[in-house]
Amino acid sequence: MHDHQVCFFEMDDSQTFTDALFWAQRLLLSDDVAHPMSARVQWWLYADQTPHRSPHLYRLSVEYSPAFGTPRDTCWWRDESELAPDVEVWFLFPHSSRQIRFLETVWQRYLLSWLRAQELRREPLREGLPLLWSWLK
């Protein structure tokens, strides 16, 4: 089993939003030609039924493996320890101020472009928060 990295962004201002968007895009569009990899991507939204009254927590999970069609004997990696680490990135939209709602709207438009190839799983916030806490410990 190879390494696992966890990142967390509290999306409470435009600079953090920009940093988080850059991070997500970089993970999803790696162009390392010397080490071709494919990525298995999953998205989650943890939210309550009252969308504008509670925080929204998004999770991006990326698992890397050698690119499809790369012959094992000519591949750049020899064992799983040489693969890029799997990554969990968490994005918290903490409250429903006008600025946060605007940032989340932009975030959702970004997600829509990726959801053509992936699904967005929705779970209650009460399930996402303990999971996030277990990663951050």
C-alpha positions in Angstrom: 0.0 0.0 0.0 1.4 3.4 -0.9 1.2 6.8 0.9 -2.0 8.8 1.4 -2.1 12.6 1.7 -4.9 14.7 3.2 -5.5 18.4 2.5 -8.1 20.7 4.0 -9.4 24.1 2.8 -11.8 26.3 4.7 -13.4 28.2 1.8 -14.0 31.4 3.7 -12.4 33.9 1.3 -11.5 34.4 -2.3 -7.7 33.7 -1.8 -8.4 30.3 -0.2 -10.9 29.5 -2.9 -8.3 30.3 -5.6 -5.7 28.2 -3.8 -8.1 25.3 -3.5 -9.2 25.4 -7.1 -5.6 25.4 -8.2 -4.9 22.4 -6.0 -7.8 20.4 -7.3 -7.1 21.2 -10.9 -3.4 20.2 -10.5 -4.4 16.9 -9.0 -6.9 16.2 -11.8 -4.8 17.3 -14.7 -1.3 16.0 -14.0 0.8 16.0 -17.1 3.9 14.2 -15.9 5.0 12.5 -19.2 7.9 10.7 -17.6 5.6 9.0 -15.1 2.3 8.5 -16.8 -0.5 7.7 -14.4 -4.2 7.4 -14.5 -6.4 8.7 -11.7 -9.6 7.3 -10.2 -11.6 10.3 -9.0 -14.6 10.4 -6.6 -16.5 13.4 -5.4 -18.7 13.7 -2.3 -20.9 16.4 -0.9 -21.8 16.2 2.8 -24.7 18.4 3.6 -27.9 18.6 5.6 -31.4 18.9 4.0 -31.5 22.6 4.9 -28.8 23.7 2.4 -28.5 27.4 3.3 -28.4 27.0 7.1 -25.5 24.5 7.5 -22.0 24.2 6.3 -21.3 22.2 3.1 -18.3 19.8 3.0 -17.0 18.6 -0.3 -14.5 15.8 -0.6 -12.3 14.9 -3.6 -10.6 11.5 -3.5 -7.9 10.7 -6.1 -6.3 7.3 -6.4 -3.3 7.0 -8.8 -2.2 3.9 -10.7 0.1 3.4 -13.7 -1.5 4.6 -17.0 -3.6 2.1 -18.8 -1.6 0.2 -21.5 1.8 0.8 -19.9 3.6 -2.6 -20.1 4.6 -3.7 -16.6 8.2 -4.6 -17.6 8.8 -1.2 -19.2 7.0 0.8 -16.6 8.8 3.5 -14.6 7.6 2.0 -11.3 8.6 -1.3 -9.8 6.4 -1.4 -6.7 3.5 0.5 -5.2 5.9 2.6 -3.0 7.0 4.4 -6.2 3.5 5.5 -7.1 2.2 9.0 -6.3 0.4 9.1 -3.0 -3.4 8.9 -3.0 -5.0 12.2 -2.0 -8.0 13.2 -0.1 -8.9 16.9 -0.4 -11.6 18.4 1.8 -13.3 21.7 1.0 -15.5 23.3 3.8 -17.9 26.1 3.0 -18.5 27.1 6.6 -21.6 29.3 6.6 -24.1 31.0 4.4 -22.9 34.6 4.0 -23.4 36.2 0.7 -19.7 35.8 -0.2 -19.6 32.1 0.8 -22.7 31.4 -1.2 -21.1 33.1 -4.3 -17.9 31.1 -3.9 -19.9 27.9 -3.5 -21.9 28.7 -6.6 -18.6 29.1 -8.6 -17.3 25.8 -7.0 -20.4 24.0 -8.1 -20.0 25.2 -11.7 -16.4 23.9 -11.6 -17.7 20.5 -10.3 -20.3 20.3 -13.0 -17.5 20.2 -15.6 -16.0 17.1 -13.9 -19.3 15.4 -13.2 -19.8 14.6 -16.8 -17.3 11.8 -16.2 -17.8 11.2 -12.4 -20.7 11.2 -10.1 -21.2 13.3 -7.0 -22.2 11.3 -4.0 -24.3 13.0 -1.4 -24.2 12.1 2.3 -25.5 13.8 5.4 -23.1 16.2 7.1 -23.1 14.1 10.2 -21.3 11.4 8.3 -18.7 13.6 6.7 -17.5 15.5 9.7 -16.3 12.4 11.7 -14.6 11.1 8.6 -12.8 14.4 8.1 -11.8 14.4 11.8 -10.4 10.9 11.5 -8.2 12.0 8.6 -7.0 15.1 10.4 -6.0 13.4 13.7 
